Amino acid sequence: MERSKSFALIFLLGAFIAGGALGITADRVLTRDKHSRGRRPSVDRMASELKLTPAQRTQFDSIASDGRSRMRELWRPLRPQMDSVQKIGRTLGDSTHEQLKRILTADQARKLDEMRERGRKRAEARRRSDTSRHQQKPIP
């Protein structure tokens, strides 16, 4: 019986982690379009490291921008499904969290809630950081 509970706990924990990972991945894919205006820091780093001339930089930026546009178009038909998957992942994560809390003491459940909240705050900070990093920058 104890072994069955261990397997169930491992399965639930795995489902919780998978749901969180899926939600984060879906969020990044879905919000990438909103934050991809202008040049990206990775393009700036490549251009700097390659020591591009101004003419090369103009072409480089144009090609990179075109590639991002084509990638957005590739993902566009999948966005509704990604929204749906993200909602399901969130529901699964919430359900798993509640199931995990049922086997914990009150103190352990409180700590689990705190851990989850810290994780959510870190994820939100990363999203804000990604947003500010990908805001449009003036062309030098």
C-alpha beads as a LAMMPS data file, in Angstrom:
LAMMPS data file: protein, C-alpha beads

140 atoms
139 bonds

1 atom types
1 bond types

-500.0 500.0 xlo xhi
-500.0 500.0 ylo yhi
-500.0 500.0 zlo zhi

Masses

1 110.0

Atoms # bond

1 1 1 0.000 0.000 0.000
2 1 1 2.823 2.413 0.887
3 1 1 4.457 1.680 -2.459
4 1 1 1.239 2.587 -4.304
5 1 1 1.077 5.890 -2.442
6 1 1 4.697 6.596 -3.368
7 1 1 4.006 5.917 -7.028
8 1 1 0.891 8.066 -6.911
9 1 1 2.818 10.905 -5.284
10 1 1 5.601 10.655 -7.860
11 1 1 3.038 10.629 -10.662
12 1 1 1.225 13.659 -9.248
13 1 1 4.454 15.528 -8.707
14 1 1 5.496 14.742 -12.278
15 1 1 2.142 15.925 -13.582
16 1 1 2.461 19.115 -11.529
17 1 1 5.941 19.815 -12.904
18 1 1 4.902 18.945 -16.468
19 1 1 1.880 21.232 -16.205
20 1 1 4.038 24.097 -14.968
21 1 1 6.632 23.547 -17.680
22 1 1 3.932 23.361 -20.335
23 1 1 2.320 26.544 -19.049
24 1 1 5.609 28.451 -19.073
25 1 1 6.492 27.182 -22.541
26 1 1 3.080 28.071 -23.923
27 1 1 3.273 31.527 -22.333
28 1 1 6.658 32.211 -23.904
29 1 1 5.516 31.045 -27.325
30 1 1 2.288 33.034 -27.131
31 1 1 3.856 36.250 -25.859
32 1 1 6.903 36.177 -28.125
33 1 1 4.956 37.968 -30.872
34 1 1 4.153 40.857 -28.529
35 1 1 7.772 41.392 -27.570
36 1 1 9.609 40.846 -30.825
37 1 1 9.337 44.374 -32.201
38 1 1 12.667 45.905 -33.036
39 1 1 15.976 44.151 -32.690
40 1 1 16.576 41.445 -30.139
41 1 1 19.541 41.338 -27.772
42 1 1 20.786 38.122 -29.403
43 1 1 20.879 39.859 -32.799
44 1 1 22.741 42.780 -31.232
45 1 1 25.287 40.401 -29.683
46 1 1 25.819 38.541 -32.957
47 1 1 26.203 41.775 -34.916
48 1 1 28.697 43.100 -32.386
49 1 1 30.724 39.899 -32.281
50 1 1 30.754 39.681 -36.085
51 1 1 31.820 43.364 -36.295
52 1 1 29.305 44.086 -39.032
53 1 1 29.636 47.174 -41.174
54 1 1 26.652 49.545 -41.178
55 1 1 25.544 48.168 -44.573
56 1 1 25.860 44.575 -43.334
57 1 1 23.978 45.477 -40.153
58 1 1 21.080 46.877 -42.164
59 1 1 20.842 43.694 -44.227
60 1 1 21.402 41.499 -41.165
61 1 1 18.571 43.219 -39.278
62 1 1 16.258 42.957 -42.289
63 1 1 16.923 39.223 -42.720
64 1 1 16.515 38.565 -38.988
65 1 1 13.261 40.555 -38.894
66 1 1 11.918 38.681 -41.909
67 1 1 12.803 35.371 -40.244
68 1 1 10.944 36.377 -37.065
69 1 1 7.903 37.388 -39.139
70 1 1 7.866 34.056 -40.951
71 1 1 8.215 32.211 -37.632
72 1 1 5.249 34.164 -36.185
73 1 1 3.186 33.175 -39.222
74 1 1 4.191 29.553 -38.727
75 1 1 2.957 29.649 -35.105
76 1 1 -0.185 31.747 -35.771
77 1 1 -2.504 28.775 -36.520
78 1 1 -1.303 27.023 -33.359
79 1 1 -2.031 29.893 -30.959
80 1 1 -5.651 28.881 -30.223
81 1 1 -4.517 25.352 -29.385
82 1 1 -1.669 26.711 -27.259
83 1 1 -4.163 28.880 -25.340
84 1 1 -6.299 25.822 -24.729
85 1 1 -3.313 23.700 -23.676
86 1 1 -2.132 26.451 -21.331
87 1 1 -5.548 26.580 -19.633
88 1 1 -5.626 22.798 -19.293
89 1 1 -2.076 22.838 -17.922
90 1 1 -3.039 25.475 -15.364
91 1 1 -6.089 23.444 -14.308
92 1 1 -4.004 20.279 -14.055
93 1 1 -1.379 22.107 -12.001
94 1 1 -4.028 23.513 -9.639
95 1 1 -5.650 20.092 -9.229
96 1 1 -2.309 18.415 -8.576
97 1 1 -1.388 21.068 -6.027
98 1 1 -4.644 20.507 -4.141
99 1 1 -4.172 16.730 -4.204
100 1 1 -0.650 17.097 -2.864
101 1 1 -1.887 19.339 -0.050
102 1 1 -4.375 16.662 1.060
103 1 1 -1.548 14.329 2.102
104 1 1 0.404 17.019 3.952
105 1 1 0.157 18.384 7.442
106 1 1 -1.184 21.917 7.807
107 1 1 2.375 23.266 8.198
108 1 1 3.607 21.337 5.160
109 1 1 0.629 22.524 3.098
110 1 1 1.362 26.139 4.064
111 1 1 4.996 25.672 3.024
112 1 1 3.936 24.099 -0.275
113 1 1 1.685 27.114 -0.941
114 1 1 4.607 29.434 -0.165
115 1 1 6.899 27.453 -2.483
116 1 1 4.341 27.645 -5.272
117 1 1 3.886 31.377 -4.767
118 1 1 7.663 31.948 -4.878
119 1 1 7.818 29.954 -8.112
120 1 1 5.025 32.000 -9.631
121 1 1 6.724 35.254 -8.623
122 1 1 10.011 34.083 -10.179
123 1 1 8.184 33.133 -13.396
124 1 1 6.439 36.516 -13.471
125 1 1 9.756 38.309 -12.892
126 1 1 11.276 36.347 -15.794
127 1 1 8.352 37.311 -18.020
128 1 1 8.733 40.982 -17.049
129 1 1 12.467 40.743 -17.652
130 1 1 11.910 39.146 -21.057
131 1 1 9.371 41.859 -21.873
132 1 1 11.719 44.706 -20.977
133 1 1 14.655 43.066 -22.783
134 1 1 12.628 42.686 -25.971
135 1 1 11.157 46.159 -26.109
136 1 1 11.965 48.123 -29.221
137 1 1 15.358 49.769 -29.100
138 1 1 16.332 52.796 -31.171
139 1 1 18.650 52.060 -34.087
140 1 1 22.075 53.584 -33.405

Bonds

1 1 1 2
2 1 2 3
3 1 3 4
4 1 4 5
5 1 5 6
6 1 6 7
7 1 7 8
8 1 8 9
9 1 9 10
10 1 10 11
11 1 11 12
12 1 12 13
13 1 13 14
14 1 14 15
15 1 15 16
16 1 16 17
17 1 17 18
18 1 18 19
19 1 19 20
20 1 20 21
21 1 21 22
22 1 22 23
23 1 23 24
24 1 24 25
25 1 25 26
26 1 26 27
27 1 27 28
28 1 28 29
29 1 29 30
30 1 30 31
31 1 31 32
32 1 32 33
33 1 33 34
34 1 34 35
35 1 35 36
36 1 36 37
37 1 37 38
38 1 38 39
39 1 39 40
40 1 40 41
41 1 41 42
42 1 42 43
43 1 43 44
44 1 44 45
45 1 45 46
46 1 46 47
47 1 47 48
48 1 48 49
49 1 49 50
50 1 50 51
51 1 51 52
52 1 52 53
53 1 53 54
54 1 54 55
55 1 55 56
56 1 56 57
57 1 57 58
58 1 58 59
59 1 59 60
60 1 60 61
61 1 61 62
62 1 62 63
63 1 63 64
64 1 64 65
65 1 65 66
66 1 66 67
67 1 67 68
68 1 68 69
69 1 69 70
70 1 70 71
71 1 71 72
72 1 72 73
73 1 73 74
74 1 74 75
75 1 75 76
76 1 76 77
77 1 77 78
78 1 78 79
79 1 79 80
80 1 80 81
81 1 81 82
82 1 82 83
83 1 83 84
84 1 84 85
85 1 85 86
86 1 86 87
87 1 87 88
88 1 88 89
89 1 89 90
90 1 90 91
91 1 91 92
92 1 92 93
93 1 93 94
94 1 94 95
95 1 95 96
96 1 96 97
97 1 97 98
98 1 98 99
99 1 99 100
100 1 100 101
101 1 101 102
102 1 102 103
103 1 103 104
104 1 104 105
105 1 105 106
106 1 106 107
107 1 107 108
108 1 108 109
109 1 109 110
110 1 110 111
111 1 111 112
112 1 112 113
113 1 113 114
114 1 114 115
115 1 115 116
116 1 116 117
117 1 117 118
118 1 118 119
119 1 119 120
120 1 120 121
121 1 121 122
122 1 122 123
123 1 123 124
124 1 124 125
125 1 125 126
126 1 126 127
127 1 127 128
128 1 128 129
129 1 129 130
130 1 130 131
131 1 131 132
132 1 132 133
133 1 133 134
134 1 134 135
135 1 135 136
136 1 136 137
137 1 137 138
138 1 138 139
139 1 139 140
